Amino acid sequence: MELNPRHLPNEINFLIHSKAYEFGREGIQKIDANDIKDYLYHVSWRNKEEIELCDMVDDIMSLSFSTLFDYMKAKVIKEAQSKDISDFNDLIFK
């Protein structure tokens, strides 16, 4: 199956949303389907033009919160490196 970020099969979108719901039931409220898609496209499916449907399902179902959290933490650190201290005023001066 050709990998197209703008058009995933309905079954895959359903699984991604189900995984986000699963995290929510485990008390992890801040993870949504977009976070999961971001991880999949930038890590699991990176440099792949095609992927089997069964491999997509396996990647989604086997995704753990700790793996996703590590990815998101690294992403935030990388984004913060390009910021100036004034960008954090709302956090510092609350």
ROKERO-371356 format. One record per atom (N, C-alpha, C, O): residue number from 0; residue in one letter; atom name; x, y, z. Coordinates in Angstrom, 3 decimals. Layout:
N
<site k="NUM" r="A" a="CA" c1="X" c2="Y" c3="Z"/>
...
! end
This chain:
94
<site k="0" r="M" a="N" c1="0.836" c2="-1.172" c3="0.000"/>
<site k="0" r="M" a="CA" c1="0.000" c2="0.000" c3="0.000"/>
<site k="0" r="M" a="C" c1="0.886" c2="1.242" c3="0.000"/>
<site k="0" r="M" a="O" c1="1.842" c2="1.333" c3="0.771"/>
<site k="1" r="E" a="N" c1="0.564" c2="2.192" c3="-0.865"/>
<site k="1" r="E" a="CA" c1="1.327" c2="3.431" c3="-0.930"/>
<site k="1" r="E" a="C" c1="1.044" c2="4.264" c3="0.319"/>
<site k="1" r="E" a="O" c1="-0.100" c2="4.384" c3="0.756"/>
<site k="2" r="L" a="N" c1="2.090" c2="4.826" c3="0.876"/>
<site k="2" r="L" a="CA" c1="1.995" c2="5.603" c3="2.108"/>
<site k="2" r="L" a="C" c1="1.712" c2="7.061" c3="1.770"/>
<site k="2" r="L" a="O" c1="2.568" c2="7.757" c3="1.225"/>
<site k="3" r="N" a="N" c1="0.511" c2="7.517" c3="2.093"/>
<site k="3" r="N" a="CA" c1="0.096" c2="8.890" c3="1.816"/>
<site k="3" r="N" a="C" c1="-0.468" c2="9.493" c3="3.095"/>
<site k="3" r="N" a="O" c1="-1.534" c2="9.084" c3="3.555"/>
<site k="4" r="P" a="N" c1="0.243" c2="10.472" c3="3.680"/>
<site k="4" r="P" a="CA" c1="-0.191" c2="11.036" c3="4.951"/>
<site k="4" r="P" a="C" c1="-1.569" c2="11.690" c3="4.908"/>
<site k="4" r="P" a="O" c1="-2.240" c2="11.795" c3="5.935"/>
<site k="5" r="R" a="N" c1="-1.986" c2="12.122" c3="3.743"/>
<site k="5" r="R" a="CA" c1="-3.279" c2="12.792" c3="3.640"/>
<site k="5" r="R" a="C" c1="-4.428" c2="11.827" c3="3.428"/>
<site k="5" r="R" a="O" c1="-5.595" c2="12.196" c3="3.566"/>
<site k="6" r="H" a="N" c1="-4.101" c2="10.602" c3="3.096"/>
<site k="6" r="H" a="CA" c1="-5.181" c2="9.647" c3="2.854"/>
<site k="6" r="H" a="C" c1="-4.788" c2="8.264" c3="3.375"/>
<site k="6" r="H" a="O" c1="-4.227" c2="7.439" c3="2.654"/>
<site k="7" r="L" a="N" c1="-5.095" c2="8.047" c3="4.622"/>
<site k="7" r="L" a="CA" c1="-4.912" c2="6.724" c3="5.203"/>
<site k="7" r="L" a="C" c1="-6.238" c2="5.976" c3="5.094"/>
<site k="7" r="L" a="O" c1="-7.304" c2="6.591" c3="5.128"/>
<site k="8" r="P" a="N" c1="-6.175" c2="4.669" c3="4.966"/>
<site k="8" r="P" a="CA" c1="-7.431" c2="3.909" c3="4.947"/>
<site k="8" r="P" a="C" c1="-8.231" c2="4.165" c3="6.230"/>
<site k="8" r="P" a="O" c1="-7.660" c2="4.414" c3="7.291"/>
<site k="9" r="N" a="N" c1="-9.539" c2="4.101" c3="6.114"/>
<site k="9" r="N" a="CA" c1="-10.412" c2="4.336" c3="7.266"/>
<site k="9" r="N" a="C" c1="-10.080" c2="3.411" c3="8.428"/>
<site k="9" r="N" a="O" c1="-10.148" c2="3.820" c3="9.587"/>
<site k="10" r="E" a="N" c1="-9.726" c2="2.177" c3="8.128"/>
<site k="10" r="E" a="CA" c1="-9.396" c2="1.209" c3="9.184"/>
<site k="10" r="E" a="C" c1="-8.167" c2="1.656" c3="9.970"/>
<site k="10" r="E" a="O" c1="-8.109" c2="1.480" c3="11.187"/>
<site k="11" r="I" a="N" c1="-7.194" c2="2.229" c3="9.282"/>
<site k="11" r="I" a="CA" c1="-5.972" c2="2.688" c3="9.950"/>
<site k="11" r="I" a="C" c1="-6.269" c2="3.930" c3="10.787"/>
<site k="11" r="I" a="O" c1="-5.790" c2="4.048" c3="11.915"/>
<site k="12" r="N" a="N" c1="-7.054" c2="4.852" c3="10.241"/>
<site k="12" r="N" a="CA" c1="-7.453" c2="6.023" c3="11.029"/>
<site k="12" r="N" a="C" c1="-8.220" c2="5.603" c3="12.280"/>
<site k="12" r="N" a="O" c1="-8.024" c2="6.168" c3="13.356"/>
<site k="13" r="F" a="N" c1="-9.085" c2="4.617" c3="12.134"/>
<site k="13" r="F" a="CA" c1="-9.832" c2="4.112" c3="13.280"/>
<site k="13" r="F" a="C" c1="-8.888" c2="3.541" c3="14.335"/>
<site k="13" r="F" a="O" c1="-9.055" c2="3.805" c3="15.526"/>
<site k="14" r="L" a="N" c1="-7.905" c2="2.765" c3="13.907"/>
<site k="14" r="L" a="CA" c1="-6.951" c2="2.185" c3="14.855"/>
<site k="14" r="L" a="C" c1="-6.125" c2="3.262" c3="15.563"/>
<site k="14" r="L" a="O" c1="-5.850" c2="3.150" c3="16.758"/>
<site k="15" r="I" a="N" c1="-5.739" c2="4.281" c3="14.840"/>
<site k="15" r="I" a="CA" c1="-4.969" c2="5.372" c3="15.441"/>
<site k="15" r="I" a="C" c1="-5.809" c2="6.080" c3="16.502"/>
<site k="15" r="I" a="O" c1="-5.323" c2="6.360" c3="17.598"/>
<site k="16" r="H" a="N" c1="-7.056" c2="6.367" c3="16.181"/>
<site k="16" r="H" a="CA" c1="-7.940" c2="6.999" c3="17.165"/>
<site k="16" r="H" a="C" c1="-8.224" c2="6.063" c3="18.343"/>
<site k="16" r="H" a="O" c1="-8.345" c2="6.512" c3="19.483"/>
<site k="17" r="S" a="N" c1="-8.329" c2="4.776" c3="18.063"/>
<site k="17" r="S" a="CA" c1="-8.531" c2="3.799" c3="19.135"/>
<site k="17" r="S" a="C" c1="-7.325" c2="3.740" c3="20.067"/>
<site k="17" r="S" a="O" c1="-7.476" c2="3.596" c3="21.280"/>
<site k="18" r="K" a="N" c1="-6.140" c2="3.851" c3="19.497"/>
<site k="18" r="K" a="CA" c1="-4.924" c2="3.850" c3="20.314"/>
<site k="18" r="K" a="C" c1="-4.882" c2="5.092" c3="21.201"/>
<site k="18" r="K" a="O" c1="-4.511" c2="5.002" c3="22.371"/>
<site k="19" r="A" a="N" c1="-5.256" c2="6.242" c3="20.662"/>
<site k="19" r="A" a="CA" c1="-5.314" c2="7.471" c3="21.457"/>
<site k="19" r="A" a="C" c1="-6.341" c2="7.315" c3="22.582"/>
<site k="19" r="A" a="O" c1="-6.097" c2="7.743" c3="23.710"/>
<site k="20" r="Y" a="N" c1="-7.474" c2="6.709" c3="22.278"/>
<site k="20" r="Y" a="CA" c1="-8.506" c2="6.457" c3="23.284"/>
<site k="20" r="Y" a="C" c1="-7.978" c2="5.500" c3="24.363"/>
<site k="20" r="Y" a="O" c1="-8.238" c2="5.688" c3="25.551"/>
<site k="21" r="E" a="N" c1="-7.242" c2="4.483" c3="23.936"/>
<site k="21" r="E" a="CA" c1="-6.638" c2="3.528" c3="24.879"/>
<site k="21" r="E" a="C" c1="-5.700" c2="4.253" c3="25.848"/>
<site k="21" r="E" a="O" c1="-5.735" c2="4.006" c3="27.053"/>
<site k="22" r="F" a="N" c1="-4.869" c2="5.141" c3="25.320"/>
<site k="22" r="F" a="CA" c1="-3.979" c2="5.921" c3="26.189"/>
<site k="22" r="F" a="C" c1="-4.804" c2="6.757" c3="27.175"/>
<site k="22" r="F" a="O" c1="-4.459" c2="6.861" c3="28.352"/>
<site k="23" r="G" a="N" c1="-5.885" c2="7.344" c3="26.684"/>
<site k="23" r="G" a="CA" c1="-6.751" c2="8.137" c3="27.545"/>
<site k="23" r="G" a="C" c1="-7.357" c2="7.323" c3="28.671"/>
<site k="23" r="G" a="O" c1="-7.468" c2="7.802" c3="29.800"/>
<site k="24" r="R" a="N" c1="-7.747" c2="6.102" c3="28.371"/>
<site k="24" r="R" a="CA" c1="-8.314" c2="5.219" c3="29.405"/>
<site k="24" r="R" a="C" c1="-7.275" c2="4.820" c3="30.433"/>
<site k="24" r="R" a="O" c1="-7.607" c2="4.469" c3="31.565"/>
<site k="25" r="E" a="N" c1="-5.999" c2="4.877" c3="30.025"/>
<site k="25" r="E" a="CA" c1="-4.906" c2="4.571" c3="30.950"/>
<site k="25" r="E" a="C" c1="-4.496" c2="5.808" c3="31.747"/>
<site k="25" r="E" a="O" c1="-3.534" c2="5.769" c3="32.514"/>
<site k="26" r="G" a="N" c1="-5.234" c2="6.910" c3="31.563"/>
<site k="26" r="G" a="CA" c1="-4.953" c2="8.125" c3="32.313"/>
<site k="26" r="G" a="C" c1="-4.024" c2="9.093" c3="31.621"/>
<site k="26" r="G" a="O" c1="-3.597" c2="10.078" c3="32.223"/>
<site k="27" r="I" a="N" c1="-3.706" c2="8.832" c3="30.372"/>
<site k="27" r="I" a="CA" c1="-2.810" c2="9.694" c3="29.601"/>
<site k="27" r="I" a="C" c1="-3.696" c2="10.548" c3="28.686"/>
<site k="27" r="I" a="O" c1="-4.037" c2="10.134" c3="27.579"/>
<site k="28" r="Q" a="N" c1="-4.056" c2="11.722" c3="29.152"/>
<site k="28" r="Q" a="CA" c1="-5.057" c2="12.543" c3="28.479"/>
<site k="28" r="Q" a="C" c1="-4.509" c2="13.420" c3="27.363"/>
<site k="28" r="Q" a="O" c1="-5.276" c2="13.840" c3="26.497"/>
<site k="29" r="K" a="N" c1="-3.253" c2="13.703" c3="27.350"/>
<site k="29" r="K" a="CA" c1="-2.707" c2="14.681" c3="26.413"/>
<site k="29" r="K" a="C" c1="-2.236" c2="14.088" c3="25.082"/>
<site k="29" r="K" a="O" c1="-1.728" c2="14.824" c3="24.235"/>
<site k="30" r="I" a="N" c1="-2.389" c2="12.808" c3="24.882"/>
<site k="30" r="I" a="CA" c1="-1.994" c2="12.169" c3="23.624"/>
<site k="30" r="I" a="C" c1="-3.221" c2="12.088" c3="22.725"/>
<site k="30" r="I" a="O" c1="-4.272" c2="11.593" c3="23.133"/>
<site k="31" r="D" a="N" c1="-3.075" c2="12.578" c3="21.501"/>
<site k="31" r="D" a="CA" c1="-4.197" c2="12.462" c3="20.571"/>
<site k="31" r="D" a="C" c1="-3.748" c2="11.743" c3="19.292"/>
<site k="31" r="D" a="O" c1="-2.584" c2="11.371" c3="19.150"/>
<site k="32" r="A" a="N" c1="-4.675" c2="11.562" c3="18.386"/>
<site k="32" r="A" a="CA" c1="-4.397" c2="10.831" c3="17.153"/>
<site k="32" r="A" a="C" c1="-3.302" c2="11.503" c3="16.328"/>
<site k="32" r="A" a="O" c1="-2.508" c2="10.823" c3="15.679"/>
<site k="33" r="N" a="N" c1="-3.256" c2="12.831" c3="16.351"/>
<site k="33" r="N" a="CA" c1="-2.218" c2="13.540" c3="15.581"/>
<site k="33" r="N" a="C" c1="-0.824" c2="13.267" c3="16.127"/>
<site k="33" r="N" a="O" c1="0.134" c2="13.178" c3="15.359"/>
<site k="34" r="D" a="N" c1="-0.699" c2="13.132" c3="17.446"/>
<site k="34" r="D" a="CA" c1="0.599" c2="12.790" c3="18.037"/>
<site k="34" r="D" a="C" c1="1.045" c2="11.406" c3="17.560"/>
<site k="34" r="D" a="O" c1="2.216" c2="11.192" c3="17.248"/>
<site k="35" r="I" a="N" c1="0.115" c2="10.496" c3="17.510"/>
<site k="35" r="I" a="CA" c1="0.427" c2="9.129" c3="17.074"/>
<site k="35" r="I" a="C" c1="0.804" c2="9.117" c3="15.596"/>
<site k="35" r="I" a="O" c1="1.782" c2="8.477" c3="15.207"/>
<site k="36" r="K" a="N" c1="0.029" c2="9.823" c3="14.770"/>
<site k="36" r="K" a="CA" c1="0.357" c2="9.897" c3="13.334"/>
<site k="36" r="K" a="C" c1="1.735" c2="10.517" c3="13.123"/>
<site k="36" r="K" a="O" c1="2.516" c2="10.047" c3="12.296"/>
<site k="37" r="D" a="N" c1="2.025" c2="11.569" c3="13.874"/>
<site k="37" r="D" a="CA" c1="3.321" c2="12.235" c3="13.762"/>
<site k="37" r="D" a="C" c1="4.446" c2="11.244" c3="14.048"/>
<site k="37" r="D" a="O" c1="5.426" c2="11.186" c3="13.305"/>
<site k="38" r="Y" a="N" c1="4.310" c2="10.476" c3="15.110"/>
<site k="38" r="Y" a="CA" c1="5.323" c2="9.468" c3="15.446"/>
<site k="38" r="Y" a="C" c1="5.449" c2="8.433" c3="14.326"/>
<site k="38" r="Y" a="O" c1="6.554" c2="8.104" c3="13.895"/>
<site k="39" r="L" a="N" c1="4.326" c2="7.933" c3="13.868"/>
<site k="39" r="L" a="CA" c1="4.357" c2="6.881" c3="12.846"/>
<site k="39" r="L" a="C" c1="5.061" c2="7.366" c3="11.577"/>
<site k="39" r="L" a="O" c1="5.905" c2="6.663" c3="11.021"/>
<site k="40" r="Y" a="N" c1="4.710" c2="8.563" c3="11.127"/>
<site k="40" r="Y" a="CA" c1="5.296" c2="9.073" c3="9.883"/>
<site k="40" r="Y" a="C" c1="6.755" c2="9.479" c3="10.030"/>
<site k="40" r="Y" a="O" c1="7.530" c2="9.356" c3="9.082"/>
<site k="41" r="H" a="N" c1="7.139" c2="9.962" c3="11.213"/>
<site k="41" r="H" a="CA" c1="8.517" c2="10.428" c3="11.386"/>
<site k="41" r="H" a="C" c1="9.472" c2="9.379" c3="11.941"/>
<site k="41" r="H" a="O" c1="10.688" c2="9.565" c3="11.901"/>
<site k="42" r="V" a="N" c1="8.936" c2="8.289" c3="12.453"/>
<site k="42" r="V" a="CA" c1="9.799" c2="7.245" c3="13.007"/>
<site k="42" r="V" a="C" c1="9.518" c2="5.901" c3="12.348"/>
<site k="42" r="V" a="O" c1="10.356" c2="5.385" c3="11.608"/>
<site k="43" r="S" a="N" c1="8.363" c2="5.340" c3="12.606"/>
<site k="43" r="S" a="CA" c1="8.058" c2="3.974" c3="12.137"/>
<site k="43" r="S" a="C" c1="8.019" c2="3.855" c3="10.621"/>
<site k="43" r="S" a="O" c1="8.526" c2="2.888" c3="10.053"/>
<site k="44" r="W" a="N" c1="7.418" c2="4.840" c3="9.972"/>
<site k="44" r="W" a="CA" c1="7.222" c2="4.759" c3="8.527"/>
<site k="44" r="W" a="C" c1="8.146" c2="5.697" c3="7.759"/>
<site k="44" r="W" a="O" c1="7.959" c2="5.931" c3="6.565"/>
<site k="45" r="R" a="N" c1="9.128" c2="6.221" c3="8.445"/>
<site k="45" r="R" a="CA" c1="10.063" c2="7.144" c3="7.806"/>
<site k="45" r="R" a="C" c1="10.818" c2="6.423" c3="6.691"/>
<site k="45" r="R" a="O" c1="11.214" c2="5.268" c3="6.842"/>
<site k="46" r="N" a="N" c1="11.005" c2="7.099" c3="5.602"/>
<site k="46" r="N" a="CA" c1="11.727" c2="6.580" c3="4.434"/>
<site k="46" r="N" a="C" c1="11.045" c2="5.391" c3="3.773"/>
<site k="46" r="N" a="O" c1="11.685" c2="4.645" c3="3.031"/>
<site k="47" r="K" a="N" c1="9.763" c2="5.206" c3="4.029"/>
<site k="47" r="K" a="CA" c1="9.018" c2="4.126" c3="3.371"/>
<site k="47" r="K" a="C" c1="8.023" c2="4.747" c3="2.414"/>
<site k="47" r="K" a="O" c1="7.275" c2="5.654" c3="2.780"/>
<site k="48" r="E" a="N" c1="8.019" c2="4.262" c3="1.208"/>
<site k="48" r="E" a="CA" c1="7.044" c2="4.735" c3="0.225"/>
<site k="48" r="E" a="C" c1="5.822" c2="3.837" c3="0.210"/>
<site k="48" r="E" a="O" c1="4.717" c2="4.276" c3="-0.107"/>
<site k="49" r="E" a="N" c1="6.031" c2="2.579" c3="0.555"/>
<site k="49" r="E" a="CA" c1="4.929" c2="1.619" c3="0.615"/>
<site k="49" r="E" a="C" c1="5.061" c2="0.792" c3="1.881"/>
<site k="49" r="E" a="O" c1="6.162" c2="0.557" c3="2.378"/>
<site k="50" r="I" a="N" c1="3.914" c2="0.355" c3="2.393"/>
<site k="50" r="I" a="CA" c1="3.909" c2="-0.461" c3="3.594"/>
<site k="50" r="I" a="C" c1="2.671" c2="-1.352" c3="3.555"/>
<site k="50" r="I" a="O" c1="1.598" c2="-0.931" c3="3.122"/>
<site k="51" r="E" a="N" c1="2.837" c2="-2.558" c3="4.005"/>
<site k="51" r="E" a="CA" c1="1.716" c2="-3.498" c3="4.044"/>
<site k="51" r="E" a="C" c1="0.736" c2="-3.083" c3="5.135"/>
<site k="51" r="E" a="O" c1="1.140" c2="-2.575" c3="6.182"/>
<site k="52" r="L" a="N" c1="-0.532" c2="-3.299" c3="4.889"/>
<site k="52" r="L" a="CA" c1="-1.566" c2="-2.957" c3="5.851"/>
<site k="52" r="L" a="C" c1="-1.340" c2="-3.659" c3="7.191"/>
<site k="52" r="L" a="O" c1="-1.542" c2="-3.063" c3="8.249"/>
<site k="53" r="C" a="N" c1="-0.925" c2="-4.914" c3="7.146"/>
<site k="53" r="C" a="CA" c1="-0.689" c2="-5.666" c3="8.384"/>
<site k="53" r="C" a="C" c1="0.468" c2="-5.062" c3="9.187"/>
<site k="53" r="C" a="O" c1="0.454" c2="-5.101" c3="10.417"/>
<site k="54" r="D" a="N" c1="1.465" c2="-4.506" c3="8.499"/>
<site k="54" r="D" a="CA" c1="2.579" c2="-3.850" c3="9.196"/>
<site k="54" r="D" a="C" c1="2.140" c2="-2.532" c3="9.826"/>
<site k="54" r="D" a="O" c1="2.606" c2="-2.169" c3="10.906"/>
<site k="55" r="M" a="N" c1="1.242" c2="-1.817" c3="9.149"/>
<site k="55" r="M" a="CA" c1="0.695" c2="-0.591" c3="9.719"/>
<site k="55" r="M" a="C" c1="-0.075" c2="-0.900" c3="11.005"/>
<site k="55" r="M" a="O" c1="0.082" c2="-0.222" c3="12.021"/>
<site k="56" r="V" a="N" c1="-0.888" c2="-1.916" c3="10.938"/>
<site k="56" r="V" a="CA" c1="-1.677" c2="-2.332" c3="12.107"/>
<site k="56" r="V" a="C" c1="-0.747" c2="-2.717" c3="13.247"/>
<site k="56" r="V" a="O" c1="-0.952" c2="-2.302" c3="14.388"/>
<site k="57" r="D" a="N" c1="0.266" c2="-3.503" c3="12.944"/>
<site k="57" r="D" a="CA" c1="1.213" c2="-3.937" c3="13.979"/>
<site k="57" r="D" a="C" c1="1.933" c2="-2.745" c3="14.609"/>
<site k="57" r="D" a="O" c1="2.102" c2="-2.699" c3="15.828"/>
<site k="58" r="D" a="N" c1="2.359" c2="-1.780" c3="13.787"/>
<site k="58" r="D" a="CA" c1="3.052" c2="-0.593" c3="14.308"/>
<site k="58" r="D" a="C" c1="2.162" c2="0.198" c3="15.261"/>
<site k="58" r="D" a="O" c1="2.627" c2="0.695" c3="16.286"/>
<site k="59" r="I" a="N" c1="0.900" c2="0.309" c3="14.923"/>
<site k="59" r="I" a="CA" c1="-0.036" c2="1.060" c3="15.772"/>
<site k="59" r="I" a="C" c1="-0.332" c2="0.307" c3="17.054"/>
<site k="59" r="I" a="O" c1="-0.259" c2="0.871" c3="18.146"/>
<site k="60" r="M" a="N" c1="-0.663" c2="-0.955" c3="16.922"/>
<site k="60" r="M" a="CA" c1="-1.077" c2="-1.730" c3="18.096"/>
<site k="60" r="M" a="C" c1="0.074" c2="-1.982" c3="19.068"/>
<site k="60" r="M" a="O" c1="-0.159" c2="-2.136" c3="20.267"/>
<site k="61" r="S" a="N" c1="1.287" c2="-2.024" c3="18.581"/>
<site k="61" r="S" a="CA" c1="2.430" c2="-2.295" c3="19.460"/>
<site k="61" r="S" a="C" c1="3.039" c2="-1.018" c3="20.048"/>
<site k="61" r="S" a="O" c1="3.964" c2="-1.093" c3="20.856"/>
<site k="62" r="L" a="N" c1="2.531" c2="0.146" c3="19.654"/>
<site k="62" r="L" a="CA" c1="3.072" c2="1.412" c3="20.140"/>
<site k="62" r="L" a="C" c1="2.779" c2="1.586" c3="21.633"/>
<site k="62" r="L" a="O" c1="1.628" c2="1.538" c3="22.067"/>
<site k="63" r="S" a="N" c1="3.835" c2="1.787" c3="22.393"/>
<site k="63" r="S" a="CA" c1="3.672" c2="1.982" c3="23.837"/>
<site k="63" r="S" a="C" c1="3.749" c2="3.466" c3="24.166"/>
<site k="63" r="S" a="O" c1="4.317" c2="4.258" c3="23.413"/>
<site k="64" r="F" a="N" c1="3.166" c2="3.825" c3="25.303"/>
<site k="64" r="F" a="CA" c1="3.210" c2="5.218" c3="25.726"/>
<site k="64" r="F" a="C" c1="4.647" c2="5.671" c3="25.940"/>
<site k="64" r="F" a="O" c1="4.996" c2="6.792" c3="25.568"/>
<site k="65" r="S" a="N" c1="5.487" c2="4.828" c3="26.531"/>
<site k="65" r="S" a="CA" c1="6.866" c2="5.240" c3="26.809"/>
<site k="65" r="S" a="C" c1="7.628" c2="5.551" c3="25.517"/>
<site k="65" r="S" a="O" c1="8.429" c2="6.484" c3="25.484"/>
<site k="66" r="T" a="N" c1="7.391" c2="4.792" c3="24.474"/>
<site k="66" r="T" a="CA" c1="8.030" c2="5.043" c3="23.184"/>
<site k="66" r="T" a="C" c1="7.551" c2="6.369" c3="22.608"/>
<site k="66" r="T" a="O" c1="8.349" c2="7.184" c3="22.146"/>
<site k="67" r="L" a="N" c1="6.248" c2="6.572" c3="22.643"/>
<site k="67" r="L" a="CA" c1="5.686" c2="7.816" c3="22.127"/>
<site k="67" r="L" a="C" c1="6.138" c2="9.009" c3="22.964"/>
<site k="67" r="L" a="O" c1="6.434" c2="10.070" c3="22.415"/>
<site k="68" r="F" a="N" c1="6.193" c2="8.847" c3="24.269"/>
<site k="68" r="F" a="CA" c1="6.624" c2="9.921" c3="25.161"/>
<site k="68" r="F" a="C" c1="8.073" c2="10.303" c3="24.877"/>
<site k="68" r="F" a="O" c1="8.398" c2="11.489" c3="24.819"/>
<site k="69" r="D" a="N" c1="8.939" c2="9.323" c3="24.701"/>
<site k="69" r="D" a="CA" c1="10.346" c2="9.598" c3="24.388"/>
<site k="69" r="D" a="C" c1="10.473" c2="10.383" c3="23.082"/>
<site k="69" r="D" a="O" c1="11.270" c2="11.317" c3="22.988"/>
<site k="70" r="Y" a="N" c1="9.689" c2="10.003" c3="22.086"/>
<site k="70" r="Y" a="CA" c1="9.696" c2="10.722" c3="20.808"/>
<site k="70" r="Y" a="C" c1="9.241" c2="12.166" c3="20.998"/>
<site k="70" r="Y" a="O" c1="9.880" c2="13.092" c3="20.498"/>
<site k="71" r="M" a="N" c1="8.142" c2="12.357" c3="21.720"/>
<site k="71" r="M" a="CA" c1="7.595" c2="13.699" c3="21.925"/>
<site k="71" r="M" a="C" c1="8.540" c2="14.564" c3="22.750"/>
<site k="71" r="M" a="O" c1="8.667" c2="15.763" c3="22.503"/>
<site k="72" r="K" a="N" c1="9.202" c2="13.956" c3="23.727"/>
<site k="72" r="K" a="CA" c1="10.160" c2="14.692" c3="24.545"/>
<site k="72" r="K" a="C" c1="11.336" c2="15.167" c3="23.690"/>
<site k="72" r="K" a="O" c1="11.755" c2="16.320" c3="23.796"/>
<site k="73" r="A" a="N" c1="11.863" c2="14.296" c3="22.856"/>
<site k="73" r="A" a="CA" c1="12.973" c2="14.665" c3="21.970"/>
<site k="73" r="A" a="C" c1="12.544" c2="15.748" c3="20.976"/>
<site k="73" r="A" a="O" c1="13.320" c2="16.649" c3="20.657"/>
<site k="74" r="K" a="N" c1="11.320" c2="15.653" c3="20.496"/>
<site k="74" r="K" a="CA" c1="10.795" c2="16.644" c3="19.551"/>
<site k="74" r="K" a="C" c1="10.702" c2="18.019" c3="20.214"/>
<site k="74" r="K" a="O" c1="11.072" c2="19.025" c3="19.609"/>
<site k="75" r="V" a="N" c1="10.217" c2="18.066" c3="21.436"/>
<site k="75" r="V" a="CA" c1="10.098" c2="19.339" c3="22.159"/>
<site k="75" r="V" a="C" c1="11.474" c2="19.937" c3="22.433"/>
<site k="75" r="V" a="O" c1="11.669" c2="21.144" c3="22.292"/>
<site k="76" r="I" a="N" c1="12.420" c2="19.098" c3="22.823"/>
<site k="76" r="I" a="CA" c1="13.777" c2="19.583" c3="23.082"/>
<site k="76" r="I" a="C" c1="14.382" c2="20.154" c3="21.801"/>
<site k="76" r="I" a="O" c1="15.011" c2="21.212" c3="21.828"/>
<site k="77" r="K" a="N" c1="14.195" c2="19.470" c3="20.702"/>
<site k="77" r="K" a="CA" c1="14.733" c2="19.943" c3="19.423"/>
<site k="77" r="K" a="C" c1="14.089" c2="21.268" c3="19.021"/>
<site k="77" r="K" a="O" c1="14.776" c2="22.174" c3="18.550"/>
<site k="78" r="E" a="N" c1="12.781" c2="21.383" c3="19.203"/>
<site k="78" r="E" a="CA" c1="12.083" c2="22.626" c3="18.871"/>
<site k="78" r="E" a="C" c1="12.512" c2="23.759" c3="19.795"/>
<site k="78" r="E" a="O" c1="12.621" c2="24.904" c3="19.354"/>
<site k="79" r="A" a="N" c1="12.755" c2="23.463" c3="21.058"/>
<site k="79" r="A" a="CA" c1="13.141" c2="24.486" c3="22.030"/>
<site k="79" r="A" a="C" c1="14.523" c2="25.057" c3="21.728"/>
<site k="79" r="A" a="O" c1="14.806" c2="26.202" c3="22.078"/>
<site k="80" r="Q" a="N" c1="15.370" c2="24.289" c3="21.094"/>
<site k="80" r="Q" a="CA" c1="16.716" c2="24.761" c3="20.772"/>
<site k="80" r="Q" a="C" c1="16.701" c2="25.949" c3="19.815"/>
<site k="80" r="Q" a="O" c1="17.634" c2="26.752" c3="19.803"/>
<site k="81" r="S" a="N" c1="15.660" c2="26.060" c3="19.025"/>
<site k="81" r="S" a="CA" c1="15.581" c2="27.156" c3="18.064"/>
<site k="81" r="S" a="C" c1="14.837" c2="28.363" c3="18.626"/>
<site k="81" r="S" a="O" c1="14.629" c2="29.345" c3="17.913"/>
<site k="82" r="K" a="N" c1="14.438" c2="28.304" c3="19.876"/>
<site k="82" r="K" a="CA" c1="13.687" c2="29.392" c3="20.510"/>
<site k="82" r="K" a="C" c1="14.617" c2="30.313" c3="21.287"/>
<site k="82" r="K" a="O" c1="15.738" c2="29.952" c3="21.645"/>
<site k="83" r="D" a="N" c1="14.113" c2="31.506" c3="21.532"/>
<site k="83" r="D" a="CA" c1="14.795" c2="32.490" c3="22.353"/>
<site k="83" r="D" a="C" c1="14.163" c2="32.461" c3="23.745"/>
<site k="83" r="D" a="O" c1="13.019" c2="32.031" c3="23.888"/>
<site k="84" r="I" a="N" c1="14.879" c2="32.906" c3="24.762"/>
<site k="84" r="I" a="CA" c1="14.357" c2="32.877" c3="26.130"/>
<site k="84" r="I" a="C" c1="13.053" c2="33.667" c3="26.244"/>
<site k="84" r="I" a="O" c1="12.196" c2="33.322" c3="27.058"/>
<site k="85" r="S" a="N" c1="12.894" c2="34.705" c3="25.453"/>
<site k="85" r="S" a="CA" c1="11.663" c2="35.498" c3="25.504"/>
<site k="85" r="S" a="C" c1="10.437" c2="34.700" c3="25.045"/>
<site k="85" r="S" a="O" c1="9.307" c2="35.049" c3="25.385"/>
<site k="86" r="D" a="N" c1="10.656" c2="33.644" c3="24.283"/>
<site k="86" r="D" a="CA" c1="9.544" c2="32.791" c3="23.859"/>
<site k="86" r="D" a="C" c1="8.921" c2="32.036" c3="25.029"/>
<site k="86" r="D" a="O" c1="7.819" c2="31.500" c3="24.910"/>
<site k="87" r="F" a="N" c1="9.622" c2="31.995" c3="26.152"/>
<site k="87" r="F" a="CA" c1="9.149" c2="31.246" c3="27.318"/>
<site k="87" r="F" a="C" c1="8.635" c2="32.160" c3="28.430"/>
<site k="87" r="F" a="O" c1="8.422" c2="31.704" c3="29.554"/>
<site k="88" r="N" a="N" c1="8.434" c2="33.448" c3="28.127"/>
<site k="88" r="N" a="CA" c1="7.979" c2="34.396" c3="29.137"/>
<site k="88" r="N" a="C" c1="6.672" c2="33.977" c3="29.797"/>
<site k="88" r="N" a="O" c1="6.510" c2="34.143" c3="31.006"/>
<site k="89" r="D" a="N" c1="5.745" c2="33.440" c3="29.026"/>
<site k="89" r="D" a="CA" c1="4.456" c2="33.042" c3="29.596"/>
<site k="89" r="D" a="C" c1="4.613" c2="31.898" c3="30.597"/>
<site k="89" r="D" a="O" c1="3.792" c2="31.768" c3="31.504"/>
<site k="90" r="L" a="N" c1="5.632" c2="31.077" c3="30.456"/>
<site k="90" r="L" a="CA" c1="5.896" c2="30.012" c3="31.416"/>
<site k="90" r="L" a="C" c1="6.623" c2="30.521" c3="32.650"/>
<site k="90" r="L" a="O" c1="6.380" c2="30.061" c3="33.766"/>
<site k="91" r="I" a="N" c1="7.518" c2="31.474" c3="32.433"/>
<site k="91" r="I" a="CA" c1="8.367" c2="31.978" c3="33.525"/>
<site k="91" r="I" a="C" c1="7.612" c2="32.945" c3="34.423"/>
<site k="91" r="I" a="O" c1="7.767" c2="32.909" c3="35.643"/>
<site k="92" r="F" a="N" c1="6.794" c2="33.812" c3="33.829"/>
<site k="92" r="F" a="CA" c1="6.173" c2="34.899" c3="34.583"/>
<site k="92" r="F" a="C" c1="4.681" c2="34.710" c3="34.810"/>
<site k="92" r="F" a="O" c1="3.922" c2="35.674" c3="34.710"/>
<site k="93" r="K" a="N" c1="4.253" c2="33.527" c3="35.106"/>
<site k="93" r="K" a="CA" c1="2.825" c2="33.283" c3="35.388"/>
<site k="93" r="K" a="C" c1="2.499" c2="33.638" c3="36.802"/>
<site k="93" r="K" a="O" c1="1.350" c2="33.501" c3="37.223"/>
! end
